[in-house]
Amino acid sequence: MTEHRHGWHPFDGSKPDRPTRDIGCTPIADTVCIRPSIHGHDGAGKVVPNHPAGFVVAHDAADLPQRCEGHVTTDTHLREAHWTQTGTLEDGDLSLAPSVLCTRDGFHGFVRAGKWMST
């Protein structure tokens, strides 16, 4: 059985936004990209500018004008579901555990060694 968390909340088209591929999203597969997610606080009320909180993972969705995207948290100070991070996006060896599941369309896989691995 594949382990996953239901923390992926897709872009629902209700607010204007640019396509993810245009805002610094690093490709990790032909139809998947990832970018850092930054918060302005540490989850305990302390303001910390540019505090790394996790990543936004996005994939192409045929029925949407933009990529479907969701946030995965890797910072244990935040009160949300947590993923474990090894490696870094900058070094190209990022891995996240557990897997990532898009609750909108069931798109599912892993980020391993800087690449997307579909299940």
C-alpha positions as CSV (number, residue, x, y, z in Angstrom):
1,M,0.0,0.0,0.0
2,T,1.3,3.4,-0.9
3,E,1.6,5.9,1.9
4,H,0.3,9.4,1.2
5,R,-1.2,12.4,2.9
6,H,-4.2,14.3,1.7
7,G,-2.5,17.7,1.9
8,W,-2.6,18.7,-1.7
9,H,-5.2,21.4,-2.4
10,P,-5.5,22.1,-6.1
11,F,-5.8,25.5,-7.6
12,D,-9.6,25.9,-8.1
13,G,-9.6,28.8,-10.6
14,S,-11.4,31.1,-8.2
15,K,-8.6,33.7,-8.0
16,P,-6.4,35.2,-10.7
17,D,-2.9,33.7,-10.9
18,R,-0.2,33.1,-13.4
19,P,0.6,29.6,-14.6
20,T,3.0,28.0,-12.1
21,R,5.6,27.3,-14.8
22,D,6.0,31.1,-15.1
23,I,6.8,31.9,-11.5
24,G,10.0,30.0,-10.8
25,C,8.8,26.5,-10.6
26,T,11.6,23.9,-11.2
27,P,10.6,21.1,-13.5
28,I,11.0,17.6,-12.0
29,A,9.2,15.8,-14.8
30,D,7.6,16.7,-18.1
31,T,4.3,17.7,-16.4
32,V,5.4,18.4,-12.8
33,C,7.3,21.2,-11.2
34,I,8.2,22.3,-7.6
35,R,9.0,25.6,-5.9
36,P,9.8,26.6,-2.4
37,S,7.0,27.8,-0.1
38,I,7.8,30.7,2.2
39,H,5.9,31.9,5.2
40,G,6.3,35.1,7.2
41,H,6.0,33.3,10.6
42,D,7.2,30.2,12.4
43,G,3.8,28.8,13.3
44,A,4.2,30.0,17.0
45,G,3.4,33.6,16.2
46,K,6.9,34.8,15.8
47,V,7.5,36.8,12.6
48,V,10.4,35.4,10.6
49,P,10.7,36.9,7.2
50,N,11.2,34.4,4.4
51,H,10.8,31.4,6.7
52,P,11.0,28.2,4.6
53,A,7.8,26.1,5.2
54,G,7.9,23.5,2.5
55,F,7.1,23.3,-1.2
56,V,4.4,23.9,-3.8
57,V,4.1,20.9,-6.1
58,A,2.3,21.4,-9.4
59,H,1.1,19.2,-12.3
60,D,-0.5,19.8,-15.6
61,A,-4.3,19.2,-15.6
62,A,-5.9,18.8,-19.0
63,D,-9.2,20.5,-17.8
64,L,-7.6,23.5,-16.2
65,P,-6.0,26.6,-17.8
66,Q,-3.2,26.4,-15.2
67,R,-1.4,23.7,-13.3
68,C,-3.1,22.1,-10.4
69,E,-0.9,22.9,-7.3
70,G,-0.7,22.1,-3.6
71,H,1.5,22.8,-0.6
72,V,3.5,20.2,1.3
73,T,5.0,21.3,4.6
74,T,8.5,20.3,5.8
75,D,8.8,22.7,8.7
76,T,7.9,21.1,12.1
77,H,7.0,24.5,13.5
78,L,3.9,24.8,11.4
79,R,0.7,23.2,12.6
80,E,0.0,21.3,9.3
81,A,0.6,17.9,7.8
82,H,4.4,17.3,7.5
83,W,6.6,15.7,5.0
84,T,10.2,14.8,5.6
85,Q,12.8,16.5,3.4
86,T,16.2,15.1,2.5
87,G,18.5,16.9,0.0
88,T,17.6,20.3,-1.4
89,L,15.9,21.7,-4.5
90,E,19.0,23.8,-5.3
91,D,21.3,20.8,-5.3
92,G,18.8,18.7,-7.4
93,D,18.7,15.9,-4.9
94,L,15.4,16.8,-3.1
95,S,13.3,13.9,-1.8
96,L,10.0,14.2,0.1
97,A,8.3,11.5,2.2
98,P,5.6,10.4,2.3
99,S,4.2,10.6,-1.3
100,V,2.1,13.4,-2.7
101,L,-1.6,13.0,-3.7
102,C,-3.7,15.5,-5.6
103,T,-7.2,15.1,-4.1
104,R,-8.7,16.7,-7.2
105,D,-7.8,14.1,-9.7
106,G,-5.8,11.4,-8.0
107,F,-2.5,12.4,-9.5
108,H,0.0,10.6,-7.2
109,G,3.7,10.0,-6.8
110,F,6.9,10.7,-5.0
111,V,9.6,13.3,-5.2
112,R,12.9,11.3,-5.1
113,A,16.4,12.5,-5.8
114,G,15.1,15.7,-7.5
115,K,12.7,13.8,-9.8
116,W,8.9,13.0,-9.9
117,M,8.1,9.3,-9.7
118,S,4.5,8.6,-10.6
119,T,2.7,5.6,-9.0
